[in-house]
Amino acid sequence: MQRVLFWLIALAGLAALGALALQSPTLRSEAKVLLGLEAPPQLTPLAIGALPPTPAVAAAQAQRPTRTLLPTAAPTRAQTPKAGATATATATTAPTVVPSPAPVVMNGRVYDAYIPAAVKKSQLYQYTCEFDAAWVVAQTFGIDVSVDELIARVPHDTSVEPRYVQTRAGFVIYGGDIRAAYSGDYRRNFLARSTGAVFVPLFEELGLQARPVGDRAGVEAALRRGALVWMKTTVDFKPWRPATWITPDGAEIQTVLGNDHAVVAIGFNGDVVVIRDVLGPTSSNRRRPLEYEVSWDTFMRAWGAQAFDGLAVAPPVR
């Protein structure tokens, strides 16, 4: 009887420890993978083929949040940056990005095209992936600008803080007009986001050309000519819960609910796409690399969940 009681107490203790451990998002995520409840990320980590360190990149990596730049004016449909905000970014000598008509060998792997891109260890704020991806593009092309400056340059729709409801037809998100402005608190609201259309004027202000790209052929052509591809996808290119974003004027936009993300495509071959992802290790994936390969099939599925929202961005042809 005592032995049975001992084992019951031991099992109860183990169960309690297990429940306590699963309160950790990291352990909970890994447990789901081990139990087969969630697929592991289909990513192949790579050694980073980054640009040589520059003062601008080093400063950005050491950057720490010191103050919020969330709009403080009364709510409007589309708030524009204050006058003079565009005077802070300065162009440095842009690295030469050579188009890739011939195969490129990088760390023993062969790609049809590969562009060494700027890198930093994490996003600046919790939900600023669009801006951090834009930072990668800007720094790669020699434009010295911080993530905070990019945030200040983009309009913010403060008319409504995004929220979601679950209906019989699926998840519906009510938020600002993400076709024209960023919507949501990028520090706290996991629904905060924008579309690529919002970043076209930003890239053009920085002296870059940004053109929509929405299929595999467009991605390949862009990378071959030396353009980076800023794009919306899902975190780790993992499965998603579809959602419909509804703007204040009733427009509907296809998106995802909880794992909205933005990355930069920097290379490809016939089998994979190379991704620069500055999200880095987080509680949902402590092993997330900053550069990785993802198969074309996985890439296209996750990108399609975001309505194939992408921009080919490069310096203007001279």
Secondary structure by P-SEA (a helix, b strand, c coil): caaaaaaaaaaaaaaaaaaaaaccaaaaaaaaaaacccccccbbbbccccccccaaaaaaaacccccccccccccccccccccccccccccccccccccccccccccccccccccccccccccccccaaaaaaaaaaaaaacccccaaaaaaabbbbccccbbbbbccccbbbbbcccccccccccccccccccccccaaaaaaaacbbbbbbccaaaaaaaaaabbbbbccccccccbbbbbbbbcccbbbbbbbccccbbbbbccccccbbbbbcccccccccccccccccccaaaaaaaaaaacccccccccccc
